[in-house]
């Protein structure tokens, strides 16, 4: 079982990660907003990879999970840099990115930078550009004015915050306004009962991707997390067939 280790960024930030060695392409799992590598999908991915002898990398963004730091300082750009640093330090050759919710947005950003190293991409309720479509006009005005916006959290007792820095950085990194220059195979999984990210967004993303090898799978009865046993089995089948 791969143990948690820490990667030190140039500014001293320590990023928790778990890395299982094995054959490639390596599988890199990118968690969602306020999620971490202890979640069911990340854990299932690592267990599968170790059983199959596949290389796998999990990480906690700074301020999340086992990575120290202030969550309020987190942005897409900051977390993208952390994931890229881990990939550069621990993976050689080709890799497949698996991104959940916000992690799907990060996967698109990372994938463009990886170029020909990217062997495939799997999005699980991928949520690109959610700083745009996920907020009302009033909420955007509050964020633009430097105020933190809070949402009810269906997965825990504390409300979910969006901090102004995260929102502004996300708005600068939107991808759905034009063609997304990825040419690798892409598989998009989305629950039909997703109350957080509209299933139609995966269809919009599929259209925006330059790749001609894109498939969208809508899961009947699936919610945003897609963490039922059947959902996890679908995810692992999808990753195995793709990479």
Number of C-alpha atoms within 10 A of each C-alpha: 10 15 8 14 14 16 18 13 13 8 6 8 16 21 27 23 22 18 23 21 17 14 13 18 21 26 29 26 28 30 28 23 16 15 18 25 26 15 13 16 26 24 15 18 23 26 17 15 22 18 10 12 14 19 20 28 27 26 29 27 33 23 20 21 18 20 21 15 16 10 17 15 13 20 20 24 17 14 19 18 15 22 25 14 17 22 17 12 10 13 20 12 13 17 25 26 27 28 26 27 25 23 27 26 27 26 28 23 21 18 25 15 14 17 14 14 16 22 23 23 26 27 26 26 31 30 27 26 20 19 20 15 11 14 14 11 11 9 16 19 12 14 20 14 10 14 15 17 17 13 10 11 11 9 9 8 8 11 13 16 15 20 19 21 18 20 24 18 16 20 14 12 17 16 19 15 8 11 13 19 17 23 19 22 18 23 23 24 24 30 22 19 17 18 12 14 22 18 24 12 18 25 17 11 19 20 16 17 21 15 16 13 13 19 15 17 17 18 18 11 10 19 20 20 20 24 16 13 12 11 19 17 13 16 24 16 11 16 18 14 8 16 17
